[in-house]
Amino acid sequence: MKTPSTSSIKIPFLIMLLSVLPGITNLINAQIIYTDIEPDFTSISHDTSFAIDMDNDGVINFNFKSTPESYLFMDLKNYQSNAIKSEQLGWIGLVQVLEAGVSVKTTQSPFNWNSWTGVLFIGCYISYAQCTGNNWSNQTDKYIGVRFKIDDQWHYGWIRLDVSDNKNWTIKDYAYNATPEEDLLTGVTTFLNTDDLELLKQIKLVTTNKKITALNLTENMNVSLYSITGSHLLTATLNPSENIIPITAFASGIYIVKLENMNNGLSSVRKIILK
């Protein structure tokens, strides 16, 4: 089976994310598609939201929203094709708090796969005296189990986040198994060398005098430039000794750059501003 590739750029969704995120790095191996949100997205008010497109196909799967109440909303954008590991309560699902290394696919009562709006309660929900497994107050590096459909087949994944209260929360990364109906453990990302990811994160793009300079290059990179509307403008190859792309033909404004390591396939998408 051919593994879906997150290295193919999906501009409409990336534009939405890049309004708040300078970079998103995607890792790919034979089964697990991992997305590192770089830097992490942090909410500090009651009117913020963050959308997640698990497989980068331009269609949002889940949307986190702050509320002035004692909970966060986790909306499912398509109730037939997305589900959350949660405890059903009327028209909502009390989202389960998962530790690292837990099976995503396996469920245990009272939690199951629900296609209702997810709610992350800050504290214990009043109707549940024990409040076992659904209290998101002051949680760090915890996981949400999710599943969604690709070609009408379920894929299992996780989302990692910190939650202090209903307005202070951070989305860090997420992943899913590219093989339909196959399980994965929360926190499992990739078998690629983490040093390769760190090297990719260290690359800095500097735009001056109508040129792009890639600093801290250690390997050959394919670089693609896109307009903010998603039009492909150019592709070039850079290396540690040739790390500059002239862009005199382009007007000032916001552009999107995709970097792809030619040796291991790791990719990163950045927003740049030409002046």
C-alpha positions in Angstrom: 0.0 0.0 0.0 1.3 3.4 -0.8 1.7 5.6 2.2 -0.1 9.1 2.0 2.5 11.8 1.8 2.3 15.0 3.9 5.1 16.4 1.9 2.7 17.4 -0.9 1.6 21.0 -0.1 -2.0 21.8 0.5 -2.1 25.6 0.3 -5.7 26.5 1.4 -5.3 24.9 4.8 -1.7 26.0 5.2 -2.7 29.6 4.7 -5.1 29.4 7.6 -2.5 27.9 9.9 0.4 30.1 8.8 -1.5 33.2 10.0 -0.6 32.0 13.5 2.3 29.5 12.9 5.7 30.4 11.4 6.4 26.8 10.5 4.9 23.3 10.5 7.3 20.3 10.1 6.0 17.0 8.8 7.7 13.7 9.3 6.9 10.6 7.3 7.7 6.9 7.7 6.2 3.7 6.4 3.1 4.0 8.6 2.9 7.0 10.9 2.3 10.5 9.6 3.5 13.0 12.2 3.0 16.8 12.3 5.0 18.9 14.6 3.5 22.3 15.2 6.5 24.6 15.3 6.2 26.7 17.4 3.4 25.3 19.5 0.1 27.1 19.3 -0.9 28.6 22.6 -4.2 30.2 23.4 -4.3 33.0 26.0 -7.9 34.3 25.7 -11.5 33.2 25.5 -11.9 33.9 21.8 -9.2 31.8 20.1 -9.5 28.7 18.1 -7.2 26.2 16.3 -8.1 24.0 13.4 -6.4 20.6 12.7 -6.3 18.9 9.3 -5.0 15.5 10.3 -4.0 14.3 6.8 -3.3 17.7 5.2 -5.9 17.3 2.5 -7.4 20.8 2.8 -10.3 19.6 4.9 -10.4 20.4 8.6 -11.1 17.4 10.9 -11.1 19.0 14.4 -11.4 22.6 15.7 -10.5 23.6 19.2 -12.3 26.7 20.6 -12.0 28.5 23.9 -15.1 29.4 25.8 -15.9 31.7 28.8 -17.3 28.6 30.5 -15.4 25.9 32.4 -14.5 23.9 29.3 -13.0 23.9 25.8 -15.0 22.8 22.7 -13.5 20.4 20.2 -15.7 20.5 17.2 -15.9 17.7 14.6 -16.2 19.2 11.1 -17.9 16.2 9.7 -19.8 13.9 12.0 -19.8 10.9 9.6 -16.0 11.0 9.0 -14.5 12.0 12.4 -14.7 10.7 15.9 -13.2 11.4 19.4 -12.5 9.0 22.2 -14.9 10.3 24.8 -17.8 9.5 27.1 -21.2 10.4 25.5 -23.4 12.7 27.5 -26.4 13.9 25.5 -25.2 15.8 22.4 -21.6 16.1 23.7 -18.7 13.8 24.4 -16.5 14.2 27.5 -13.1 13.9 26.0 -10.9 11.3 27.6 -7.4 12.3 29.0 -4.8 9.9 27.7 -1.3 9.3 28.9 1.6 8.6 26.6 2.0 5.0 25.3 -1.7 4.1 25.4 -3.5 2.3 22.6 -5.6 4.8 20.6 -7.9 2.3 18.9 -8.8 0.3 22.1 -11.6 1.7 24.2 -12.7 1.0 27.7 -16.1 1.8 29.3 -17.3 4.5 29.8 -15.2 5.9 26.9 -15.9 5.0 23.3 -15.7 6.4 19.8 -18.3 9.3 19.6 -19.0 11.7 16.7 -20.5 14.3 19.1 -18.9 17.7 19.8 -16.1 17.1 22.2 -15.8 18.9 25.5 -12.7 19.2 27.6 -13.9 20.1 31.1 -11.7 22.1 33.4 -12.5 20.3 36.7 -15.1 17.7 37.4 -18.3 17.7 35.5 -21.1 18.2 38.1 -23.0 15.1 37.2 -20.0 12.8 37.6 -18.8 12.4 41.2 -15.7 10.4 40.3 -14.7 12.5 37.3 -12.4 9.6 36.2 -10.5 10.3 33.1 -12.2 13.5 31.9 -10.7 16.3 34.0 -8.5 18.5 31.9 -7.5 21.0 34.5 -3.7 21.6 34.7 -2.8 18.7 32.4 0.6 18.6 30.7 1.6 16.5 27.7 -1.6 14.6 27.6 -3.3 13.1 24.5 -6.7 12.9 22.8 -7.5 9.8 20.8 -9.1 10.6 17.4 -10.1 8.8 14.3 -11.1 10.0 10.8 -11.8 8.6 7.4 -9.7 8.5 4.3 -11.4 6.9 1.3 -14.2 5.7 3.7 -11.7 3.8 5.9 -10.9 4.7 9.5 -7.4 6.0 10.5 -6.4 6.3 14.1 -4.4 9.1 15.6 -3.7 11.3 18.5 -3.3 15.0 19.4 -1.0 16.2 22.2 -1.7 19.3 24.3 -1.3 21.1 27.6 -4.4 22.6 29.3 -4.2 25.0 32.2 -7.7 26.4 32.1 -10.5 27.3 29.5 -8.4 30.0 28.0 -4.8 28.9 28.5 -4.0 25.8 26.4 -1.4 24.6 24.0 -1.6 22.3 20.9 1.9 20.7 20.4 1.7 18.0 17.7 -0.4 15.2 16.3 0.0 12.0 14.3 -2.0 9.2 12.7 -1.4 5.7 11.3 -1.5 5.8 7.5 -2.6 2.1 7.4 -6.4 1.9 7.6 -7.9 0.3 10.8 -4.4 -0.1 12.3 -3.7 1.0 15.9 -0.9 3.2 17.2 0.2 4.3 20.7 -0.2 7.9 21.9 3.1 9.8 21.5 4.6 7.5 18.9 5.7 9.7 16.0 8.3 8.2 13.7 11.3 5.9 13.5 13.4 8.6 11.8 16.4 10.0 13.5 15.3 12.9 15.7 18.6 14.6 15.0 17.4 15.1 11.4 14.3 16.9 12.6 16.4 19.2 14.8 18.7 20.1 11.8 15.6 21.0 9.8 14.3 23.2 12.6 17.6 25.0 12.7 17.3 26.3 9.2 16.4 30.0 9.1 15.1 31.9 6.1 16.3 35.5 5.7 14.7 37.8 3.1 16.7 40.9 2.1 17.3 42.8 -1.1 14.8 40.5 -3.1 16.6 37.3 -2.3 16.0 34.4 0.1 19.0 33.2 2.1 18.8 29.8 3.9 21.1 29.9 7.0 22.4 26.8 8.9 22.0 24.5 5.9 23.9 21.2 6.3 22.4 19.1 3.5 20.9 19.6 0.0 17.3 21.1 0.0 14.6 21.4 -2.6 13.0 24.8 -2.1 9.6 25.7 -3.6 8.0 29.2 -3.5 4.2 29.7 -3.5 2.1 32.8 -3.5 -0.3 33.4 -0.7 -3.1 32.2 -3.0 -1.3 28.9 -3.6 0.2 29.4 -7.0 3.6 27.7 -7.5 6.2 30.3 -8.5 9.5 28.6 -8.6 11.6 25.6 -7.4 15.3 25.6 -6.7 17.9 23.4 -5.1 20.1 24.8 -2.3 23.2 23.3 -0.5 25.5 24.6 2.2 27.7 26.5 -0.3 24.9 27.8 -2.5 22.1 28.9 -0.2 20.7 32.0 -1.9 17.7 32.3 -4.3 17.2 35.5 -6.2 13.6 36.7 -6.3 13.8 40.0 -8.0 10.8 39.2 -10.2 8.3 39.1 -7.3 6.5 41.9 -5.7 6.6 42.7 -2.0 4.2 40.7 0.1 3.6 37.4 1.9 4.8 34.1 0.4 5.0 30.5 1.4 8.2 28.5 1.2 8.4 24.7 1.4 11.8 23.2 2.3 12.4 19.5 1.6 15.5 17.6 2.6 16.7 15.7 -0.5 18.3 12.9 1.6 15.5 11.9 4.0 12.3 13.5 2.7 11.7 15.6 5.8 9.8 18.8 4.9 9.0 22.1 6.5 6.6 24.9 5.4 7.4 28.5 6.3 5.9 31.9 5.8 8.1 34.7 4.6 7.6 38.4 3.9 9.3 40.2 1.0 9.8 43.9 1.4 
